[in-house]
């Protein structure tokens, strides 16, 4: 049977359309996988400087499954505390800082992961001009602060525009950068730039390009300037990062070739609780750095409570709920949270000391003394328990016991400014002014110059200035009369 020309044309068109449709589904599945892989490998980094009450937020990504995380140097510089949030659920305080290179703006951290990390391959070549890329990171933490969202990474699509030679950050050496067109934002720094074609990390986002736009009224008269985004960003090429890792003996080239695949994203009460806890932890950290900002503390408490409702058997969640409640002055709520946490970890010395303080603040001093003793029985070298127990003894006039506890706190940590200050105050209250003066002068001499956390060094200097004239006046004068 001979087909008519019209039927032949219909059949050919149908075949062409089917052939065109197949790659579409393949690309869609590939895009989903690369998004999942890139997001799973990207972490939020929070660097805190307690002396200046400042916070640096940025991103980083894993390049080996044992926890090697790379980021920008400017994200982690000048910190006194560092936190890494992995997969929006796990919080790692005090990660090991391996290398910080201020000139190339690169840094490497080692995270003690509980499981193997999701990783990205570092590409051997720069992206082609026009190649589709994505940047993954945490550019909108303000959404978490202002609107109550939980932590989540953001993917921004863009195009590579080739290599643009620039200057290194400190020494001004000629250095290559990948120029991209995309709406990157502050907070993307340190995150990966990933090729949608190869699924490899072709670079690390380092900065965006803002510009000032003149704002005008309807008549064309200038009324001011506003900072805008140019839609242009720059990234450190993966080839440069590879050379840097090898030069610092952080990872041989062979370890960077096969990525650790991301598993399927899991949903459920456990994952939701972990995300809520990590979000609360971030907000809690920001609040304490910003001198106990009440709004941020309230948001942290909201997320901790959500996490505790989903996972009432997780003591670290309920303990942090207690800590943030204490910072808000909600001592009854803090006490309930600590009691719930102690059901899971009854011998946790730090938790017992926290509960003792809550008992004290709610007016039950006997229960407070009992909890402090239990904390010290669980850990005799708990500086926190010794110092807080000493403060309670000082407040109720049991000076000998207060002096003993502050001395024990200094035995646990000789650099504790608060214990040294409290020891001097106790000695002064007992009439031992020279001993108080010696305690403060000895501490300041040994401690040297450093950040005055809590202002206790200043208080010791003020105490020295107050006591010296009194002690000098009380000293007998020797010599023969004229």
C-alpha positions in Angstrom: 0.0 0.0 0.0 1.4 3.3 -1.0 1.1 6.2 1.5 -0.1 9.5 0.4 2.4 12.4 0.6 0.4 14.0 3.4 0.6 10.8 5.5 4.3 10.5 4.9 4.9 14.1 6.0 2.8 13.6 9.2 4.8 10.4 10.0 8.2 12.2 9.4 7.1 15.2 11.6 6.0 12.8 14.3 9.4 11.0 14.2 11.3 14.3 14.4 9.2 15.5 17.3 9.8 12.3 19.2 13.5 12.5 18.6 13.6 16.1 19.8 11.6 15.2 22.9 14.0 12.5 24.2 17.0 14.8 24.9 14.7 17.2 26.7 13.8 14.6 29.3 17.5 13.6 29.6 18.6 17.2 30.2 15.8 17.7 32.8 17.0 14.7 34.8 20.6 15.8 34.5 19.8 19.3 35.8 18.0 17.9 38.8 21.0 15.7 39.7 23.6 18.5 39.3 21.4 20.8 41.5 21.1 18.2 44.1 24.8 17.4 44.0 25.9 21.0 44.1 23.6 21.9 47.0 24.6 18.9 49.0 28.3 19.8 48.7 27.8 23.4 49.7 28.0 24.6 53.3 27.2 27.8 55.1 30.2 29.3 57.0 29.7 31.8 59.9 32.8 33.6 61.2 32.4 35.5 64.5 34.7 38.2 65.8 33.7 38.7 69.4 36.0 41.6 70.0 34.4 43.8 67.3 31.0 42.2 67.6 31.0 41.5 63.8 30.0 38.5 61.7 31.1 37.3 58.3 28.8 35.0 56.3 29.9 33.0 53.3 29.7 29.7 51.6 32.1 26.8 51.0 32.1 23.4 49.3 33.6 20.0 49.8 36.2 18.6 47.5 36.9 15.3 49.2 34.6 13.0 51.1 36.6 13.2 54.3 35.6 16.7 55.0 38.0 19.0 53.1 36.0 22.2 52.7 37.3 25.2 50.6 36.2 28.8 50.8 37.4 32.3 50.4 40.0 33.7 52.8 37.9 36.8 53.4 35.1 34.7 54.8 37.1 33.2 57.7 39.7 35.9 58.4 39.9 37.7 61.7 37.5 35.3 63.5 37.5 34.3 67.1 34.8 31.6 66.6 33.8 29.6 63.5 30.7 27.6 62.7 30.0 25.4 59.6 26.5 24.4 58.8 26.4 21.2 56.6 23.3 20.2 54.6 21.4 22.8 56.7 21.1 20.2 59.5 24.5 19.6 61.1 26.4 22.3 63.0 30.2 22.0 63.4 31.8 24.5 65.8 35.5 25.2 65.7 36.5 23.3 62.5 40.2 22.9 61.8 41.6 25.8 59.7 44.2 24.3 57.5 45.4 27.2 55.4 44.4 30.8 54.8 45.9 32.5 51.7 44.9 36.1 51.9 46.5 36.9 48.5 44.7 34.3 46.4 41.6 34.7 48.7 41.5 30.9 49.4 41.1 29.0 52.6 40.8 25.3 53.5 39.1 23.8 56.5 38.7 20.2 57.8 35.3 19.3 59.1 35.0 16.2 61.4 32.0 14.8 59.5 29.8 12.1 60.9 29.3 10.6 57.4 31.1 11.0 54.1 30.7 14.4 52.5 28.9 15.1 49.3 31.6 16.4 47.0 32.2 18.2 43.7 35.0 17.5 41.2 37.3 20.4 40.5 37.4 20.9 36.8 40.7 20.6 34.8 39.7 23.3 32.4 38.0 26.7 32.5 34.4 26.9 31.2 33.8 27.7 27.6 32.4 31.1 26.7 28.6 30.9 26.9 28.7 27.7 28.9 25.7 27.5 31.3 26.8 27.6 35.0 25.2 27.8 38.4 26.4 29.3 41.6 25.3 27.7 44.9 25.5 29.4 48.2 23.8 31.3 51.0 23.3 34.8 49.8 20.0 35.6 51.5 20.4 35.0 55.2 18.2 38.1 55.7 15.3 36.0 54.6 15.9 33.7 57.6 16.2 36.7 59.9 13.2 38.7 58.6 10.7 36.1 57.5 11.3 33.0 59.6 12.5 30.7 56.8 14.7 27.8 57.7 18.2 27.5 56.3 18.4 26.7 52.6 21.0 27.1 49.8 20.2 29.1 46.7 21.1 28.3 43.1 21.6 31.2 40.7 21.9 30.4 37.0 24.3 32.3 34.7 26.6 32.1 31.7 30.4 32.0 31.6 32.0 34.9 29.7 35.6 33.6 29.5 38.7 34.5 31.6 39.3 38.0 32.7 42.8 38.7 34.1 42.7 40.6 37.3 44.9 41.2 40.4 45.5 39.1 43.4 43.9 40.4 46.6 47.0 41.5 48.6 50.1 41.5 46.3 48.5 42.7 43.1 49.8 39.8 41.0 48.1 39.1 37.7 45.6 36.4 38.4 42.9 34.8 36.1 39.2 35.1 37.0 36.1 33.6 35.4 33.7 36.4 34.5 30.0 35.4 34.7 26.7 37.1 34.1 24.3 36.2 36.9 22.6 37.7 39.9 25.1 36.7 42.5 24.8 38.3 45.9 26.9 38.8 49.0 27.0 35.5 50.8 27.8 33.6 47.6 31.5 34.1 48.3 33.3 30.8 48.7 30.5 28.8 47.0 31.0 26.7 43.9 30.5 27.8 40.3 29.3 24.6 38.6 29.1 23.7 34.9 25.7 22.3 33.9 27.5 20.6 31.0 30.2 18.7 32.9 28.6 18.8 36.5 32.1 19.9 37.8 33.0 22.9 39.9 34.7 25.2 37.4 35.4 27.8 40.0 34.7 29.5 43.3 32.6 32.6 43.5 34.7 35.4 45.0 32.8 38.7 44.4 30.1 40.5 42.6 30.2 43.9 41.0 27.9 46.6 42.5 27.5 50.0 41.1 25.8 53.3 42.1 22.7 54.3 40.1 21.6 57.9 40.2 17.9 58.2 41.3 15.9 60.9 39.6 12.5 62.4 40.1 9.9 62.8 37.4 11.4 66.0 36.2 14.8 64.4 35.8 16.4 66.0 38.8 18.8 63.9 40.8 17.5 62.9 44.3 20.3 60.6 45.4 22.1 57.3 44.6 21.3 53.7 45.3 23.6 50.6 45.1 22.6 48.2 42.4 23.8 44.9 41.2 25.5 44.8 37.8 24.7 41.2 37.1 28.4 40.5 36.7 30.4 38.3 39.0 33.9 36.8 39.2 35.2 33.4 40.3 38.5 31.8 41.0 39.1 29.1 38.4 39.2 25.5 39.5 42.6 25.1 37.8 44.0 27.7 40.2 42.4 26.0 43.2 43.8 22.6 42.1 47.3 24.1 41.9 46.9 25.7 45.3 45.6 22.6 47.0 48.6 20.6 45.6 51.1 23.3 46.6 49.8 23.2 50.2 49.7 19.4 50.2 46.1 19.4 51.1 44.9 17.0 48.4 46.7 15.2 45.6 45.2 15.5 42.2 44.0 11.9 42.2 41.7 12.5 45.2 39.8 15.2 43.4 38.6 13.2 40.4 35.7 11.1 41.6 32.9 12.9 43.5 31.0 11.4 46.4 27.5 11.3 45.1 24.6 12.9 47.0 21.9 10.6 48.1 18.2 11.3 47.6 17.0 14.3 49.7 15.2 12.9 52.8 12.1 14.5 54.2 10.4 13.8 57.5 10.3 14.8 61.2 14.0 14.1 61.8 15.3 16.2 58.9 12.8 19.0 59.6 13.9 19.0 63.2 17.6 19.1 62.2 17.0 22.0 59.8 15.0 23.9 62.4 17.8 23.4 65.0 20.5 24.5 62.6 18.5 27.6 61.8 18.0 28.3 65.5 21.7 27.8 66.2 22.6 30.4 63.5 20.1 32.9 64.8 21.2 32.3 68.4 24.9 32.8 67.4 24.1 36.1 65.6 22.1 37.3 68.6 24.8 36.7 71.1 27.4 38.4 68.9 25.1 41.4 68.6 24.9 41.7 72.4 21.8 39.5 72.9 19.5 41.1 70.3 16.0 40.2 71.6 14.4 39.9 68.2 17.0 37.4 67.0 16.8 35.5 70.3 13.0 35.3 69.8 13.4 33.9 66.3 16.0 31.4 67.6 13.6 30.2 70.3 10.9 29.8 67.7 13.0 27.5 65.6 14.4 25.6 68.6 10.9 25.0 69.9 9.9 23.7 66.4 12.8 21.3 66.5 12.1 20.2 70.1 8.5 19.5 69.2 9.6 17.2 66.4 12.5 15.6 68.3 11.7 15.8 72.1 14.3 13.0 72.7 17.3 15.2 71.4 19.0 16.7 74.4 21.1 19.2 72.4 17.9 20.7 71.0 16.2 21.2 74.4 19.4 22.4 76.0 19.7 25.2 73.4 16.1 26.0 73.9 16.9 26.4 77.6 19.9 28.6 76.8 18.0 31.0 74.5 15.1 31.1 77.0 17.7 32.0 79.7 19.0 34.8 77.5 15.5 36.1 77.2 15.1 36.1 81.0 12.5 33.3 80.7 14.0 31.2 83.5 11.0 29.0 84.2 10.9 27.9 80.5 14.7 27.4 80.6 14.4 25.2 83.7 11.8 23.0 82.0 13.9 22.6 78.9 17.0 21.7 81.0 15.0 19.1 82.9 13.8 17.6 79.7 17.3 17.4 78.3 18.6 15.8 81.6 16.2 12.9 81.1 18.4 11.9 78.2 21.8 12.9 79.6 21.6 12.9 83.4 25.4 13.2 83.9 26.0 16.1 81.5 28.1 18.5 83.7 27.5 21.6 81.5 23.8 20.9 81.4 23.7 20.5 85.2 25.5 23.8 85.7 23.0 25.5 83.3 20.1 24.1 85.3 21.7 25.2 88.6 21.8 28.8 87.3 18.1 28.5 86.3 17.3 27.2 89.8 19.2 30.2 91.3 17.4 32.7 89.0 14.0 31.2 90.0 14.8 31.7 93.7 15.6 28.1 94.7 19.2 28.4 96.0 19.2 24.9 97.7 18.4 23.2 94.4 21.0 25.4 92.7 23.7 24.3 95.1 22.6 20.7 94.7 22.9 21.0 90.9 26.3 22.7 91.0 27.6 19.9 93.2 26.2 17.3 90.8 27.9 19.1 87.9 31.2 19.0 89.7 30.8 15.4 90.6 30.3 14.6 86.9 33.2 16.8 85.9 35.5 18.1 88.7 37.3 20.3 86.2 34.2 22.3 85.0 35.3 25.9 85.1 31.7 27.0 84.5 30.4 25.1 87.5 33.2 26.2 89.8 32.8 29.9 88.8 29.0 30.0 89.0 29.0 28.1 92.3 31.6 30.6 93.6 29.3 33.5 92.5 26.4 32.0 94.4 28.5 31.6 97.6 29.7 35.2 97.2 26.2 36.5 96.9 25.0 34.7 100.1 28.1 35.8 102.0 29.9 32.4 102.2 33.3 34.0 101.4 35.7 31.2 102.2 33.8 28.8 99.9 33.5 31.5 97.2 37.3 32.0 97.3 37.9 28.3 97.1 35.6 27.8 94.1 37.1 30.8 92.1 40.6 29.3 92.8 39.4 26.0 91.5 38.0 27.7 88.4 41.4 29.2 87.8 43.1 25.8 88.2 40.8 24.6 85.4 41.6 27.6 83.2 44.3 30.0 84.3 43.3 32.5 81.6 39.7 32.9 82.9 39.3 36.7 83.3 35.9 36.3 85.0 37.2 33.8 87.6 40.2 36.0 88.3 38.0 39.1 88.8 35.6 37.2 91.0 38.4 35.9 93.1 39.7 39.4 93.7 36.2 40.7 94.6 35.8 37.8 97.2 39.2 38.5 98.7 38.4 42.2 99.0 35.0 41.4 100.6 36.8 39.3 103.2 39.2 42.2 103.9 42.2 40.7 102.2 42.9 43.7 100.0 46.6 43.0 99.3 45.7 39.4 98.2 43.0 40.8 95.9 45.5 43.3 94.4 48.1 40.6 93.9 45.5 38.3 92.2 44.5 41.0 89.7 48.0 42.3 89.0 49.3 38.7 88.5 46.5 37.9 86.1 46.9 41.0 84.0 50.7 40.5 83.9 50.4 36.9 82.6 47.4 37.5 80.3 49.1 40.2 78.3 47.2 42.4 75.8 44.1 40.8 74.2 40.4 41.3 73.7 38.6 42.3 76.9 35.8 39.9 76.8 33.1 41.0 79.2 35.1 44.0 80.3 36.7 42.0 83.2 40.2 43.2 82.5 39.0 46.8 82.7 37.2 46.0 86.0 40.4 44.5 87.4 42.3 47.7 86.5 39.7 49.8 88.1 39.9 47.6 91.2 43.7 48.0 91.3 43.3 51.8 91.1 40.8 51.7 93.9 42.8 49.5 96.2 46.4 50.8 95.8 45.8 54.1 97.6 43.9 52.4 100.4 46.7 49.8 100.9 49.5 52.5 100.7 47.7 54.6 103.3 47.4 51.6 105.7 51.1 50.7 105.5 53.2 51.9 108.6 55.9 54.4 107.9 59.4 53.4 109.0 62.3 55.7 109.9 63.6 57.9 112.8 61.8 61.1 113.8 63.3 64.4 112.8 
